C-alpha cells in the first residue's frame, strides 16, 4: 500500500512539473505588437465593379 501511494505522489509531481513547464513555454510564445493597434490594418478604397449595382466579393487571406 505504501509503495502504491509513493508511485501516485511521484506521478502527480511529474504531472505538475510538466504542466508548469507547458504554461511557461506558452507564456513566452505570445507575440507582441511592434506598432499601435490602429496601424495593424489598411483601409482599401472601394473599386468600381463590372456588375454595376451588385456587390462583388473577393476573398483575401494572408498568414503573415
N, CA, C and O atoms as a GROMACS GRO file, in nm:
protein
  256
    1UNK      N    1   0.082  -0.120   0.000
    1UNK     CA    2   0.000   0.000   0.000
    1UNK      C    3   0.086   0.127   0.000
    1UNK      O    4   0.057   0.223  -0.070
    2UNK      N    5   0.196   0.124   0.081
    2UNK     CA    6   0.282   0.240   0.088
    2UNK      C    7   0.353   0.265  -0.045
    2UNK      O    8   0.370   0.379  -0.086
    3UNK      N    9   0.394   0.157  -0.112
    3UNK     CA   10   0.464   0.172  -0.240
    3UNK      C   11   0.370   0.230  -0.346
    3UNK      O   12   0.412   0.312  -0.427
    4UNK      N   13   0.246   0.188  -0.344
    4UNK     CA   14   0.147   0.238  -0.440
    4UNK      C   15   0.122   0.387  -0.418
    4UNK      O   16   0.110   0.462  -0.515
    5UNK      N   17   0.115   0.433  -0.293
    5UNK     CA   18   0.094   0.573  -0.262
    5UNK      C   19   0.215   0.656  -0.306
    5UNK      O   20   0.199   0.768  -0.353
    6UNK      N   21   0.335   0.601  -0.292
    6UNK     CA   22   0.457   0.669  -0.336
    6UNK      C   23   0.455   0.689  -0.487
    6UNK      O   24   0.494   0.794  -0.537
    7UNK      N   25   0.409   0.589  -0.560
    7UNK     CA   26   0.400   0.600  -0.707
    7UNK      C   27   0.300   0.707  -0.748
    7UNK      O   28   0.326   0.783  -0.841
    8UNK      N   29   0.187   0.713  -0.680
    8UNK     CA   30   0.085   0.812  -0.713
    8UNK      C   31   0.140   0.953  -0.689
    8UNK      O   32   0.122   1.041  -0.773
    9UNK      N   33   0.206   0.974  -0.575
    9UNK     CA   34   0.263   1.105  -0.546
    9UNK      C   35   0.371   1.141  -0.648
    9UNK      O   36   0.382   1.256  -0.689
   10UNK      N   37   0.449   1.042  -0.688
   10UNK     CA   38   0.553   1.066  -0.786
   10UNK      C   39   0.494   1.109  -0.921
   10UNK      O   40   0.544   1.202  -0.984
   11UNK      N   41   0.387   1.041  -0.964
   11UNK     CA   42   0.320   1.076  -1.089
   11UNK      C   43   0.256   1.214  -1.082
   11UNK      O   44   0.260   1.290  -1.179
   12UNK      N   45   0.198   1.247  -0.968
   12UNK     CA   46   0.137   1.378  -0.952
   12UNK      C   47   0.242   1.490  -0.957
   12UNK      O   48   0.218   1.595  -1.015
   13UNK      N   49   0.359   1.466  -0.897
   13UNK     CA   50   0.467   1.565  -0.904
   13UNK      C   51   0.513   1.583  -1.049
   13UNK      O   52   0.535   1.695  -1.094
   14UNK      N   53   0.527   1.472  -1.120
   14UNK     CA   54   0.570   1.478  -1.259
   14UNK      C   55   0.467   1.552  -1.344
   14UNK      O   56   0.504   1.632  -1.431
   15UNK      N   57   0.340   1.526  -1.321
   15UNK     CA   58   0.233   1.593  -1.394
   15UNK      C   59   0.233   1.744  -1.365
   15UNK      O   60   0.217   1.824  -1.456
   16UNK      N   61   0.252   1.781  -1.240
   16UNK     CA   62   0.258   1.922  -1.204
   16UNK      C   63   0.378   1.991  -1.268
   16UNK      O   64   0.367   2.105  -1.313
   17UNK      N   65   0.491   1.924  -1.272
   17UNK     CA   66   0.611   1.979  -1.335
   17UNK      C   67   0.589   1.999  -1.485
   17UNK      O   68   0.627   2.102  -1.539
   18UNK      N   69   0.529   1.902  -1.551
   18UNK     CA   70   0.502   1.915  -1.695
   18UNK      C   71   0.401   2.027  -1.723
   18UNK      O   72   0.417   2.101  -1.820
   19UNK      N   73   0.300   2.040  -1.639
   19UNK     CA   74   0.202   2.148  -1.657
   19UNK      C   75   0.267   2.284  -1.638
   19UNK      O   76   0.239   2.377  -1.714
   20UNK      N   77   0.354   2.297  -1.540
   20UNK     CA   78   0.423   2.424  -1.517
   20UNK      C   79   0.515   2.458  -1.634
   20UNK      O   80   0.521   2.573  -1.676
   21UNK      N   81   0.586   2.359  -1.686
   21UNK     CA   82   0.675   2.382  -1.800
   21UNK      C   83   0.596   2.422  -1.924
   21UNK      O   84   0.638   2.511  -1.998
   22UNK      N   85   0.482   2.358  -1.946
   22UNK     CA   86   0.399   2.391  -2.062
   22UNK      C   87   0.345   2.533  -2.052
   22UNK      O   88   0.345   2.606  -2.152
   23UNK      N   89   0.301   2.574  -1.935
   23UNK     CA   90   0.249   2.710  -1.918
   23UNK      C   91   0.359   2.814  -1.935
   23UNK      O   92   0.335   2.923  -1.987
   24UNK      N   93   0.480   2.781  -1.891
   24UNK     CA   94   0.592   2.874  -1.906
   24UNK      C   95   0.625   2.895  -2.053
   24UNK      O   96   0.645   3.008  -2.097
   25UNK      N   97   0.629   2.787  -2.130
   25UNK     CA   98   0.658   2.797  -2.273
   25UNK      C   99   0.547   2.872  -2.345
   25UNK      O  100   0.575   2.954  -2.432
   26UNK      N  101   0.422   2.846  -2.310
   26UNK     CA  102   0.309   2.913  -2.375
   26UNK      C  103   0.310   3.063  -2.344
   26UNK      O  104   0.277   3.144  -2.432
   27UNK      N  105   0.347   3.101  -2.224
   27UNK     CA  106   0.351   3.243  -2.188
   27UNK      C  107   0.461   3.316  -2.264
   27UNK      O  108   0.445   3.432  -2.300
   28UNK      N  109   0.572   3.248  -2.289
   28UNK     CA  110   0.682   3.311  -2.362
   28UNK      C  111   0.657   3.317  -2.512
   28UNK      O  112   0.720   3.396  -2.581
   29UNK      N  113   0.565   3.236  -2.562
   29UNK     CA  114   0.540   3.228  -2.706
   29UNK      C  115   0.444   3.335  -2.756
   29UNK      O  116   0.424   3.347  -2.877
   30UNK      N  117   0.386   3.413  -2.667
   30UNK     CA  118   0.290   3.515  -2.710
   30UNK      C  119   0.360   3.625  -2.788
   30UNK      O  120   0.467   3.671  -2.750
   31UNK      N  121   0.299   3.664  -2.897
   31UNK     CA  122   0.357   3.766  -2.984
   31UNK      C  123   0.315   3.905  -2.938
   31UNK      O  124   0.200   3.927  -2.900
   32UNK      N  125   0.409   3.998  -2.941
   32UNK     CA  126   0.378   4.135  -2.906
   32UNK      C  127   0.371   4.218  -3.033
   32UNK      O  128   0.441   4.191  -3.130
   33UNK      N  129   0.285   4.319  -3.032
   33UNK     CA  130   0.271   4.408  -3.148
   33UNK      C  131   0.384   4.509  -3.148
   33UNK      O  132   0.415   4.569  -3.044
   34UNK      N  133   0.446   4.530  -3.263
   34UNK     CA  134   0.554   4.627  -3.274
   34UNK      C  135   0.503   4.763  -3.318
   34UNK      O  136   0.582   4.855  -3.339
   35UNK      N  137   0.371   4.777  -3.334
   35UNK     CA  138   0.311   4.904  -3.372
   35UNK      C  139   0.175   4.916  -3.304
   35UNK      O  140   0.121   4.815  -3.257
   36UNK      N  141   0.119   5.037  -3.297
   36UNK     CA  142  -0.012   5.052  -3.232
   36UNK      C  143  -0.120   4.971  -3.303
   36UNK      O  144  -0.111   4.943  -3.422
   37UNK      N  145  -0.221   4.934  -3.228
   37UNK     CA  146  -0.330   4.852  -3.281
   37UNK      C  147  -0.399   4.918  -3.399
   37UNK      O  148  -0.448   4.848  -3.488
   38UNK      N  149  -0.406   5.049  -3.402
   38UNK     CA  150  -0.473   5.120  -3.511
   38UNK      C  151  -0.399   5.104  -3.643
   38UNK      O  152  -0.459   5.125  -3.749
   39UNK      N  153  -0.273   5.069  -3.640
   39UNK     CA  154  -0.193   5.057  -3.762
   39UNK      C  155  -0.180   4.912  -3.810
   39UNK      O  156  -0.098   4.885  -3.898
   40UNK      N  157  -0.258   4.820  -3.756
   40UNK     CA  158  -0.246   4.681  -3.796
   40UNK      C  159  -0.331   4.646  -3.918
   40UNK      O  160  -0.329   4.531  -3.964
   41UNK      N  161  -0.404   4.740  -3.971
   41UNK     CA  162  -0.484   4.716  -4.090
   41UNK      C  163  -0.475   4.838  -4.182
   41UNK      O  164  -0.430   4.945  -4.141
   42UNK      N  165  -0.517   4.818  -4.305
   42UNK     CA  166  -0.514   4.926  -4.403
   42UNK      C  167  -0.651   4.934  -4.469
   42UNK      O  168  -0.706   4.832  -4.512
   43UNK      N  169  -0.707   5.054  -4.478
   43UNK     CA  170  -0.837   5.074  -4.541
   43UNK      C  171  -0.817   5.073  -4.692
   43UNK      O  172  -0.730   5.143  -4.744
   44UNK      N  173  -0.897   4.994  -4.761
   44UNK     CA  174  -0.888   4.983  -4.907
   44UNK      C  175  -0.999   5.068  -4.968
   44UNK      O  176  -1.115   5.058  -4.928
   45UNK      N  177  -0.964   5.152  -5.063
   45UNK     CA  178  -1.060   5.238  -5.132
   45UNK      C  179  -1.150   5.151  -5.219
   45UNK      O  180  -1.100   5.065  -5.291
   46UNK      N  181  -1.282   5.171  -5.214
   46UNK     CA  182  -1.372   5.091  -5.297
   46UNK      C  183  -1.339   5.106  -5.446
   46UNK      O  184  -1.314   5.216  -5.495
   47UNK      N  185  -1.339   4.993  -5.515
   47UNK     CA  186  -1.307   4.990  -5.658
   47UNK      C  187  -1.435   4.972  -5.738
   47UNK      O  188  -1.530   4.908  -5.691
   48UNK      N  189  -1.440   5.026  -5.859
   48UNK     CA  190  -1.558   5.004  -5.944
   48UNK      C  191  -1.567   4.856  -5.984
   48UNK      O  192  -1.465   4.791  -6.005
   49UNK      N  193  -1.688   4.805  -5.994
   49UNK     CA  194  -1.709   4.664  -6.030
   49UNK      C  195  -1.776   4.655  -6.166
   49UNK      O  196  -1.842   4.748  -6.210
   50UNK      N  197  -1.758   4.541  -6.232
   50UNK     CA  198  -1.813   4.521  -6.366
   50UNK      C  199  -1.961   4.489  -6.364
   50UNK      O  200  -2.029   4.503  -6.466
   51UNK      N  201  -2.013   4.446  -6.249
   51UNK     CA  202  -2.153   4.402  -6.243
   51UNK      C  203  -2.251   4.515  -6.214
   51UNK      O  204  -2.370   4.490  -6.195
   52UNK      N  205  -2.204   4.638  -6.211
   52UNK     CA  206  -2.296   4.750  -6.190
   52UNK      C  207  -2.328   4.774  -6.045
   52UNK      O  208  -2.240   4.808  -5.966
   53UNK      N  209  -2.455   4.755  -6.008
   53UNK     CA  210  -2.501   4.784  -5.873
   53UNK      C  211  -2.480   4.667  -5.777
   53UNK      O  212  -2.497   4.684  -5.656
   54UNK      N  213  -2.445   4.552  -5.826
   54UNK     CA  214  -2.427   4.436  -5.739
   54UNK      C  215  -2.296   4.447  -5.661
   54UNK      O  216  -2.205   4.521  -5.697
   55UNK      N  217  -2.289   4.371  -5.554
   55UNK     CA  218  -2.168   4.367  -5.472
   55UNK      C  219  -2.078   4.256  -5.523
   55UNK      O  220  -2.123   4.143  -5.544
   56UNK      N  221  -1.953   4.287  -5.542
   56UNK     CA  222  -1.855   4.188  -5.587
   56UNK      C  223  -1.765   4.156  -5.468
   56UNK      O  224  -1.704   4.246  -5.410
   57UNK      N  225  -1.756   4.028  -5.431
   57UNK     CA  226  -1.679   3.988  -5.314
   57UNK      C  227  -1.552   3.916  -5.361
   57UNK      O  228  -1.558   3.822  -5.439
   58UNK      N  229  -1.438   3.963  -5.311
   58UNK     CA  230  -1.310   3.898  -5.338
   58UNK      C  231  -1.250   3.863  -5.204
   58UNK      O  232  -1.226   3.951  -5.121
   59UNK      N  233  -1.225   3.734  -5.182
   59UNK     CA  234  -1.165   3.690  -5.055
   59UNK      C  235  -1.014   3.703  -5.062
   59UNK      O  236  -0.951   3.674  -5.164
   60UNK      N  237  -0.957   3.748  -4.953
   60UNK     CA  238  -0.813   3.759  -4.942
   60UNK      C  239  -0.774   3.722  -4.801
   60UNK      O  240  -0.827   3.776  -4.704
   61UNK      N  241  -0.680   3.628  -4.790
   61UNK     CA  242  -0.632   3.586  -4.658
   61UNK      C  243  -0.482   3.571  -4.665
   61UNK      O  244  -0.428   3.524  -4.765
   62UNK      N  245  -0.415   3.610  -4.558
   62UNK     CA  246  -0.268   3.606  -4.559
   62UNK      C  247  -0.216   3.566  -4.422
   62UNK      O  248  -0.254   3.625  -4.321
   63UNK      N  249  -0.131   3.465  -4.417
   63UNK     CA  250  -0.061   3.429  -4.295
   63UNK      C  251   0.067   3.510  -4.290
   63UNK      O  252   0.161   3.481  -4.363
   64UNK      N  253   0.072   3.608  -4.206
   64UNK     CA  254   0.196   3.684  -4.202
   64UNK      C  255   0.202   3.789  -4.106
   64UNK      O  256   0.303   3.858  -4.096
   0.00000   0.00000   0.00000
